[in-house]
Amino acid sequence: MGNQFKTLVLLATLSGLLIAISYWIIGGSTGLIIGIGLAAVTNLFSWYQSDKIALAVYRAQPVSEAEAPKLYRMVQKLSQRANIPMPGVYIVPSQTANAFATGRDPEHAAVAVTEGILQILPEDELEGVIAHELTHIINRDTLTQAVAATIAGAISFLAQMVSYSLWFGGGSRDDDRGGNPLGVLLTVLLAPLAATIIQLGISRTREFSADAGAGKLTGNPRALARALQRLEATARQLPLDANPAFEPLLIINPISGKFLGNLFSSHPSTEDRVEQLLKLEQQLTTTTY
């Protein structure tokens, strides 16, 4: 519940930032209305198109049970255990070891894994990764992250447009119509940075929740912990090349770090994730016995 509340607060803050920026740039009630409209449009766009965009960005290809029987049956088994509809199964043509889930809800979801992850992970570790992605679907993290990425992108776009207008001498000098000069300056300098930090904070929170859900779904948190360590080691050598806006969808990000570096990472450090999974293993063992 703590992670869910934190995500809600961060997402509300991100939407509020978009509305406030529109108010500062344009000024008055017009700016406020435009900001609310932008927030609504970007959220609606993310709701319907996030899965298609993410799959296209990573060039993921759908596979049937006949084409990838082991993977397909693993997804099917875990989906039945989690009591959710069977998502679409996709394979990304890349030797990098990674995976992600996408879709606006469990009825419109997909799980994608790279060719590389199928080659390096033993069955129990791959099962942990699939369970992690299914937990994202159950928690609707895929939609949350897509909405956050879209709003952050809209904020950066607004800031870029303001920057261009300043360079070329645009903007109104009428204070009643032209907006707040201090707000404009803050928009150009700080808004994209703030939006990125909030977006990445949402992503890190959802990763911890998905790890815990996967450990409970499989009953084997240690297998996912081993998988994360193995994936981080390989991802550092061969990262998945794609749009940075979609990095939060991936199960592992090789540049995650500690302290200030973690503030600008889409994922918690692997060490922290492993620590939490091993604590969960102890809790499950205590409950069992």
C-alpha positions, 0 to 999 in steps of 0.5 A: 500500500505504501508503494501504491500511495507513493506512486499516486502522489508522484503521478499527481505531482507530475500532472500538476507540474504540467498544468502549472507550467501551462499557467506560467507560460500562457498566464491566467485562466487560459493557461490553466485550461490549456494545461488541464487539456494537455494533461487529459490528452496525454493521459488518454493517448497513453491509455490507448497507444502505450502498448503499440508504441513500446512494442514497436520501439523494441521491434518486438515480434508476436510468437505463438505456442508453436513458435516458442512453446517453452516461453508460451507455456511458462507465461500461460502457467503463471497467468493462470496462477495469477488469475489474469488473462493470457497476455500476448507473448513477444520476442525482441530480436536482440542478443541483449538479455532483458524483458518488459511488459506493456498494455493499459490493463490485464485484458490488453497486455503483452510480455516481451523478452529478448532472444538473449534472455532466453539463452542465458537464464535457467528455467527458474530464473526466467520464470521469476522474470516472467512473474515480475512482468506479469505483476507489472500487468496486475498492478497496471504499472505498464499504464502508470509508467506510460502515462508518466513518460508521456506527461514528462515528454509533454513538459519537455516539449513545452520547455523546448518551445519556450526556449525557441521563443526566447531565442527568437524574441517571441512572447507577449509583453502584456502581463495580462496575456503573456504569462509570468516571466519568472515562471517562463525562466523556471520552465526552461531551466528546471521543469524538464529536470523535475519531470524526469526525476518524478518519472524515474521515481515512479518507475523505481517504486513500481520495480520494488512492488513487481519484484515482491509480487513475482517472489510471491507468485513463484514462491521463489524470490531467490531465483529472481534475485539471481536473475537480476544479478545475471542480467545486470552483468550482461546488460553492462556489456551489451545494453538494449539500444532503444528510446530512453523514454521507454527504459523504465519498462525494462526489468533491468537498467545497467546504469542504476546506481546509489545515492545521487546517481539513483535519483536519475535512474529508472530502476533501484540498484540491483543490490537493493532489489536483491536485498529486498527479495532475500528478505521476502524469502525469509518471510515466506519461509517463516510463514510456511513453517 
